[in-house]
């Protein structure tokens, strides 16, 4: 018989983010009146969203973890590191997608893991996985809870219960090899914690996704994360030199050298595995000395095609900016509406680009000048440093705006993809049209904004932000819109995800991305390392 769900306050350390919104409530800001007016005029948004529920008003599905299972898990990790309290289960009941946040506005009973377990060692993780394999309990590895694709949603299909395996106790800098430029970091460290530990020794990882303040080292690895400094430092998977993961079949310890020809690179099976193949406990990463100098410059281009060609020239010439991004006309318009002036002069249109340079003073000067020459030759107009500095100052705060828009009755969400340079314009147009037409069919006009967030010699990513009015069942409304956008991505040569990962939301399209044989390979790996299928069921594998 399952124990009754406790309603007592949280007994465990809570995730740092608010349970029904992004991030720190102290950073949240209401929408200015003029923005509300713009939303009402352009999209028919009333400004009246659903009332915010308190934790006490939220109903959770009762814990289904049997008493005997609870005692057995407590014996492994200690009673103080396991909880079935609502206040502990709810913050780990999912990620931070718009669908997640809309669900948390519901007064209907919500799903949640049946228990939260915080192991303190790899031996404890191995014992937990063995017990859960034996007793058919699903296990969802949990880091910062920042997934926007259903990556940490509890799925108990075919299992007696589901637990959230919170890795926050794996929070150490295990090793720093200053000669080789490598650090071994615990999977539970958040981005700021990792950078603080490295900075005391004069080093930096330099991985800054929008989720930086809350996401973890293990989560970065498990989702193939890409940070905003990727032009200079690379994606997270490019930084990885080795990793350790605990699977139900045993422990894997991968990566013996900077490069190897010893067969296929098995690290790649765990990078992007989303907790479905194993629990990542530590990652060995390339690090670099803290930059001695930094420079910023913003640019304006007459249109998106011209700006994209300029970014392509910079990347293919290898001029070396740490950050280079381009907003399309719609996103630039919104940025201008929010800030009024850019670079000290009024700008009425075009596309805004941002560049940042880091390194030694000599490196920064040379890279800045080479990039500046390329952007001028490609039709760019310099706006000076101020807009780029302003972007850097607020670059982790955009999700708070989404929370305010949802509260005002707007529908707001993001999606992303990538393709080669030759196909970039076609893909952008197809996805934009799909989003606009799908939302029009649901009864609302929309604002669709896009920017290039990551560049490569052969292509770039496209990151879309969509704002519309909520109409009827907002969850069903966005689900239909997202389905149409994903279909458009696959039909027009894009990847189903560039850095948000597959999770549950993108899983229906993965077979189109990797093909039938690719799906069989993933299933074979799953069978080899997790034959009972307890690890994060319902994610990644079609």
C-alpha angles and dihedrals in degrees: 000000000000117000117245115265110258117234095193120119119280114292096190133062104277126228109265095243128083110263096237103030143032123287131319115000089216089066095051117108130192119240113268114247093246091055090050088052091051091050092049093049098043103033107015093244108166097204090235113111131167116299113262113251124222120228090255091055093054118096119212131195107258118258112266096193108125118237092242092051091049091052092048093051091046089053089058102046102019127259093268091060098055127068139172093185116132090231090060098039098048098060088053096046094102145323134281106273120133088254090054092051094045090052090054090059089063123104090207118102109279130213120248137160113282092233141001118229125190110193119196102201142029089249090058091049091051091050092048091051091048092051093046091049091053094046099038096245117154118229125209113192108221129199121154097339093233098132115135096186103061091268097147101032112133112248115184097171106147093000132103092230142339128233132196110230103207113199100193092118089066090080107131137115095228100183142357119196102194093183095054095033095236132132131188109218130186115248093236096060114113119225094260092045092052093048092047092053092047094045092060086065095042097258139114136199093203098207109142115167118165087260090056097120094057112017120094139229091250091049092050089055096042092053101037089241122203121207130210090250092057094118088067105026104025131232119311092257089057089056094052116104097167144344144195123222134177115220130179086252094052143283125313122202110186136183120051101172142016089263135004142181093203095126127287114347103257091193086076090064090064099035101086094009091122094214093300095111103034148330109271109219105172137011128202108215141184110249133181137204116277108271115260095205140023135191133188134199132169126205140198125215126189093236143355096261092055092047093048091051089051092052090048091053092050094049096044092047090049097227091161114233114170091216129022122166137162129203120204124234095273095049091045090052091054092046090051091049090054097045103026096204132045124194093353094292130086113257117194103184148337127090128303121222128189128206130185128182129198137179136071117345090256093049093048093049093048096045092044093051094046092049092045091053091050094048093048090050089051094056102269126148118212117236095184129240102300101081091047091048090049090051091051092048093055102028097116096046104073094097089063088062089054090055090053092048092050090049089053093055098263125129110230129172143142135225132177143197140162139220141162122290095254091057099039098099094045093050093047092051094047095050093044091051092047092052094046096046093045092051091045088055089054090055105264142091116231146205112230116190128181140186139180104241103170131029135199133180090258103033150336145236126257118213116194128198117194127196124182140138119281109247122192112311099016093194092055090042095056094039090059093045093049091049091054092047092051090050089052091049093053093043092052104047102267131131115251089236134007099187113341091080130225104275114151096309098062097033095098090063100043094091089060089051099049104019132229095296091049090054090050090052092053091048091049091053090048091051091049099051101025109023093168091051095228097139114097096321119204094033135106102346117084 
